[in-house]
Amino acid sequence: MDLDFMFEHLPRLIKATKLTIQLTLLSLFFGIFVGIFFAILRTSKNKIFYYISYYYSYILRGTPLLVQIFIIYFGLGQVEWIRESFLWIFLKEPYSCAILAFTLNTGAYSSEIFRSAFETINKGVVEAAEGLGLNKMHTFFKIKLPIAIRQSLPAYGNEMILMLKGTSLASTVTLLDLTGVAKHIISTTFRPVEVFIVAGSIYLLMTFVIHNFIKFLEKKYSFNN
Amino acid sequence: MGLLAYGDTGWGDELFFATLMTIAVAATAIFIGFFLAAIFASFKLSKNKLLNLIGSFYTTVFRGVPELLVIYLFFFGGSGAVMYVAKIFGYDGYIEVNAFLTGAFSIGIISGAYSTEVFRGAVQSIDRGQFEASEVLGFKKKIYYYKIIIPQMLRLALPNISNVWQITLKDTSLISVTGLVEIMRQSYIAAGSTRDPLFFYSFAAVLYLFLTYLSMQLFNKLEKNYNRGF
């Protein structure tokens, strides 16, 4: 192990971490909306909505993220009308393709997390809200959603960590995120162990931060205090 | 559909063998994972603080670092490590490590980290009375583990093993970066030479869906079988 070598390449890897964080946060942010949207569809009584949501999450959770990125980045460019529409401004860029793929993917996983959170809400609470004369919007935003968010925190924390690791696939569509730069350094210097230790530590540090952030939120919003 | 013809004119046979390769890598990886998990789960469950620490280190690192980074470590570092060991034993030549083994081993190490947690959780959720009863009955430690604890543990772990299998199966797609011709790599080759990436990547997605569906059915059956009488 060569410490000088590790310190020499540390700044480049830290710089690349910025992109990794950016990709993670943006995908998680958009993914929450996709997740809530499909979770609501899933609890709807309409069979068509139910099946749309069911198959959406089934397909995106049943295929590797790599396939999803490749379909979006390499595949969609082949379709004539997409290339001629305004969508092409976004879809020709690897950056927005990666975010789109990550968003759809994390949306599928979060929709399952939110759905099970909505299902565990005590019926009495909803009935009480109705009894107090709250309308549907209020019951949803003021009663159901906060309880569901609290319920889904531990599972969502795991999903955040999975997404952080998932952004490493951005390197397969030419983006230079932390993994992309790490691979570049490895393949030019042939020092895989040192680079793995540095890049791996940066990832572990981020995982650690997410883990504790979720723990903090769980404590803050626990029902007991 | 002509693109999927079996034989020289289409990609059907190539994709079929690629699918078999995916299954083979995933199965090898999960067994390497089970082997590692058996060791590290016992470390995590032991009363020795040092062993606990080693076990936690393993699961934290390989569940917290992206799969792709682990694959690069073994892909670029694998033959170096093997040659280093070989040098100690007096062999000085170049050794190339097979892509299949590199892939199966890197995915196996990751899969093992997940399995460790699954095994540990399952052992911990076995009723304490079972441990006490087998001690009182005077079983030897070996028999008591093999005949009483492990069979019960496997039943409890099965639903989570099914999850680990799904994760492992999907992770094998990442081995395509090392050039091993599994579903993803074959689709990449086919997409490149026919200039039809949308079709081939979508077809790859269908193949993966088929595999995950099939394994889900299999695990449901197994679970039913092992839950008889509960």
Interface residues (C-beta under 8 A of the other chain):
Chain A: Y58 I59 G62 T63 P64 L65 L66 V67 Q68 F70 I71 F74 G75 L76 Q78 V79 I161 L164 K165 G166 T167 S168 L169 S171 T172 T179 A182 K183 I186 S187 F190 P192 V193 F196 A199 G200 Y203 L204 T207 F208
Chain B: T60 V61 G64 V65 P66 E67 L68 L69 V70 Y72 L73 F75 F76 G77 G80 Q166 K170 D171 S173 L174 S176 V177 M184 S187 Y188 A191 R195 D196 P197 L198 Y201 S202 A204 A205 Y208 L209 T212 Y213
